[in-house]
Amino acid sequence: MEEGKDQEGTLLGQEISLDGTRVTISILNEVQEIIFDKNKADLQVQLRKQLKNSTITLAIRREKVDPSKMIYTNREKFHHLSKQYPVLGKLKDELGLDTDF
C-alpha cells in the first residue's frame, strides 16, 4: 500500500458487494464517507481500467453500528480476539500475560 494511504486501505477492508456493474462499499461512519468521497473518482477510474469495463460505478451504504458492541478497552479487544482465535487464551495463560496493559 502506498505511503499515507492507510485510511483508504481500511475503507477497502469493509464489506463490498457487487450488483451488475455497481460496486457498493459498506461504511460505518462519516469519516469513512469523507475518505470514500475523496478517493471515489480515482478508484472508479482504476477499476474501470483494470477490469476493462467503462460502466462500473461506485456507491456506499451506511451500516448501523450497535454501540453496545463497540470494543474500547484492551480487555475487550483481547476477549473479542480470543473468541475468534481460541489459541490466544491458551497462550495468555501459558505465558502468564496480562490483558490490562
Steps between C-alpha positions, in 0.01 A plus 500: 500500500625847420640722774224698670219284361413313823154655525417406145618145561280474806202615296567232240510244780128556558231278352471544124208379290446486126169542319557497125755774443424681826760449774369590847728548799351479849617780728462541874530873557526849356881492494496201266249683281737797472789268410280328240391829344861618482616184320191395305606642162851349509371162615229493235749586225737228622225238516372588154852481359598173671170327423468653152143603574401866469158448659622422852362736765577535869258560785495480878255354749504629859483212747352547845739422783368371830679711765480212747723296269775763479835383633689758702727354767794265458310235697202528263729482197674190634168334589368568148813362333516196728145409390622497141835337581468278809874427499555860625341411835729200530806709420395766750472239774819313409706817480335666799403810303278780623232639268485832689810668370 
